Amino acid sequence: MGGDFAPRTVVLGAISASRKLARDSRIVLFGDKSRIEEILAEENCPAGTFDIVHTSEVIEMGDNPTQAFSKKTDSSIVVGFNHLLEGKIDGFASAGSTGAMMVGCMYTVKQIEGVIRPTISALFPTIDGSEALLLDVGLNVDCKPDVLYQYGIIGSTYAKSVMGKANPRVALLNIGEEKEKGNQQTKATYELMDNSTDFNFVGNIEAKHLFDSSVADVIVCDGFVGNTILKMSEGIFEMTRQQGLKNTYFENLNYEKVGGTPVLGINSTVIIGHGCSSATAIENMVLQTEKTIKAGVAAKLREIFS
């Protein structure tokens, strides 16, 4: 029931995703059962394709996230998180209220013991057709050096598990490549990361190298910087579309191709999508959730931080 165009767009995306999932995967839909079944009937999709859990409430985008999570206990987000906590589902994805999703992460499945702050990340297309991971992209706008250091561990683990990188190169986003460059935060973080045995640190990286896979696989920064970069890349994509430019690389900047942002450093798999998600974005969000579950990222991070 989350997102600007729910439930129709969400159901349509789920239908598309169901055709691409592995045989041992199954989608559970949380929401108004009658409305869901009505849409499925219109699309000639058997209701038995999904498990449907009826919920009677919706957390709206304008609701206070914490208050709504505690009061709207029969909303799709709250019921979904309870299923996740109880092990009835293996991963949870939504294009609904980001604030409510983060409340659910912190108060139900909770962060992994030893993780100072969870993070949200984004995959960026590189010019050669591969991807790089940027984190944080908006959850923690101010980060101390030890938090950024943990992002290096978290990002490296994700890159190994999900992206298939054997020895991911972790870089620190800065205004120059020299270790002396940057503000107090980046200088102190560099000192922590230099010669780290927890991940393969390759030094500072400038923003102009973000899309160059020959430099780094994981780029670490605070959420203020990361979110600025994320929104700028989305703006570049929209600009190319408005200008009528056709280019394979710029098309890969379309958020719909990724679908959602994983919350990393918590005890389960949670993916947060754009509120304006299309059916294509929902489809890719579901497929990304399946991929993250099967990679066992949360379990691997628990083992590392234990």
N, C-alpha and C positions, 0 to 999 in steps of 0.2 A: 504493500500500500504506500510505499515511499517514493518520492520523486514528483516532479511537476506534472507528469502525464500518466500517473498510476490510476487504476491498475492495468489499463489496457496495454500500455507500452511494456510494462514489466512482464505481463503474461505473454505477449508476442515475443519478447526477447527470450523468455524461458522456453517457449516452444522451439525456437530456432536452436537454442543451446542443447536441448534434449536430443536433437538429432546428431549431435557431435560428441556427446559424452561417451566415456567408456562404458561397457556393458555393466560393470559393477558399480556405476555411479547413478544416483537418482536425485532428482530435484524435489525439494519440499517447498510449497508455497504457503506463506502465512498471510492471511487477509480475509476479506469478505467472501465466503465460500460461494454464495449465490452469484455474485458478480463475476468471480473467477470462472465458474462453470458456464456462465452465460457467454463469456468471451471465448472460452474453449469450444463451445458449441458453434459459435459463429465462424470459427476457424477450422471446423471439422476435425478438431483434435480430441481424441478420447480423454475424458476426465481421469481415467486410470493411468494416464501417462505420468501423472504427478501424485505425490502425497499432498493433500490439502488440509491445512490446519486452520480452522475458522477463528478469526479474531473480530471483535466488534468495535475496536477503537483505532484511531489514527493519531500519531504524534505529528502535528503540523509544523511547518518550517518556522512559524512565528512563536511557537510554544517555548517556554523556558525549558531547556533540555533536562535539567536535574528534576525540576518539579514534575514535568510531564512523565518522566521515566518512573517516578514513584507513585503518581496518581493514575496514569493510564495503563494499568497493569494488564489489560486485555488488548493492548495495541500490538501490531505486527512486530515491532522492534523488540518490545519487552518479552513477548511470548517466544520470539525467535532466540533471544539471548538465553532465556530459561532452558529451552531445548538444547542449546549449545552447552550450557553449564552441566546439564544432566546427561550429556553424551548421546542424546537422541539424534543429533546431527553432528557432522564433523567440521563444518564450516558454515559461516553466515555472511551473506552479502546483502547490501541494501543501498538504494539511491535516496533514502530518506534523510532525515535530519542528521547532519554530521555531528552536532553536539550531543544528540541523544545516543548516537552510535558510540561515541567516545565514553559517555557515561556508562553505557552497557559494558564496554570493554573494561573499564576501571573498577566497576562495582559488581560484576558477575564473574567473568572468567579471570579478571585481574592480570596485573603484569607479572612477569616471571620474577621469582625471587632473585635478587642480585642486580636486576635491571633498574637503573636509576629513573629513566624515563623512556616509555615506549616511543616509537617514531612512526611516521608514515613516509613512504617512499614513492618514487615514480620512475618508471622505465623510460629512457630517452632513446630515440632511434639515432644511430650513428651513421655517418655518411657511407659506410661500406655495407650497410644493411643489417648490422648486428645491433646490440642494445647496451646501454650503460645505465647503472642504477644511481639515482640521486636521492639523498636523504640527509636531513629531514626536509619535507616540502610544505610545512605549515602547522604542524602540531605544537612544536615548541619554538617560539620565536626568539627566545633568549636561551642560550645553552652555555653551560660551563665546560671547560676543557675535558673533564672526565666524562661528561655526557657525550661529547663529540667522539671521544675515544671509543666509547661503547658502540656508537654508531658504526665505527669501523668494523668492529666484531660482528655486529648484526648484519650489516651490509655484505660483508664477506661471506657469511654463512648463507644468506639468501642467494648470492651470486653462485655459490657452489651448488646449492640444492636445487634451485629453480632455473637458473640461467645456464647451468652446465659448465661453469668456469672452474677449471682444476685448481688454479692458484690465483684468485682474483687480485688484481692490482688496485689498491685503495689509495686514493688521493684526497688531499685537503684543498677545498676551493679557497683561493686567495687572490689578492691583487697582483701577485708576482710569484715567480717560481722559487726565488731565493728564500732560504729559511728565515732570514731577517725581516722579510716583508710582512705586512699585515697589521692588524690591531692587536691589543693585548690578548684577546681571546684566541686568535689563530696562532700567534707566536707561542703561547703556552701549550696549545693543542699540538703543535708541531713537535715540541720538546717531548711530549708524552708519546706521540706516535713514532718518532724517530727510533729506529732499531727495535721496533716492537716485534715480539715473537707470537703475538696473537693474530696477526694478519700481515699481508704483504704490502707494506707502506712504500709508496713510490714518490712521496714528497708533495709539494704544492702544485696546484694546477690552476691556470687562468681560465676564465669563462670562455675564451675563444676556442679552447680545446675540449669543451664539454661533449661535442658531437664527433670527436675523433677517437675511434676505438683503439688506436695504436698507443694511446697515452694512459688510459685508466679504464677499469671496469666498474668501479664504485667511487662515487664522489661524495664527500662528506661536507656538510655545511649546516648552519642553524636554520630553523624553520622560516625565519624572515627572508633570508636570502633565497632559500630553496623555493618558497612560494612565489617570490618575485620572478624567478627564472621560469617556473612552471607556467605562470599566467602570461609571461612574455611569449613563450613558445606557442601557447594557445592563440595569442593575438597574431603572431606571425602566420599561423595556419589560416586564421580567418581573413587576414589581409590578402594572402595569395588566392584564396577562394573568391574574394570580392573583385580581385584584379583579373580573374579568369585564367590564372596561371595553372598549368598542368605539369606537375612534377612529382615523381614517385616519392622522393625524399620528403617533400613538404606534406604530402598526403599522410605520411607516417606520423606527423605531428598531431594528427587528429586524435583527440582523447578517446573517441569511440573505439579506436583500434585496441586500446588497452582495457578500457571498460571501468577500471576502478583502481583504488590505491590500497595496498595491504597495510594493516596496522601490525607492526613488528615489535616484538618484545613482550607480547601477551601470551597467555597460556593456550590459545587456540587460533584458528584461522578466521580472520574477519577482514572483509573487503568493503571499502566505502566507495560508492560511485557518485558521479555528478547528479545534482538534483534535476538537471535538464536532460538526463540520459535518454537517448533514443533506444529503440528496440535493439539496434546493432550494439550499442554500448552495453545494454543489459546482457545480451548474449555473451559478449566478450568478458564481462565481469564474472558471469557464472563459470565460464571456461577457465578463467584465471584462478577462481576459487578452487576448482577441482585440481588444477595443477599445483597450487600451493599446498593443498591438503596432502596430495600424494607424495610431495617432496618432503613432508614431515618437518617443516621449518621450525615450528614451535617446539617440538620434542628435541630437536638438535640444539636449539638455543638454551633450553632447560638444562641439557647435559653440559653445555659449555659453561654456563653461569653457575652451575652447582659446584 
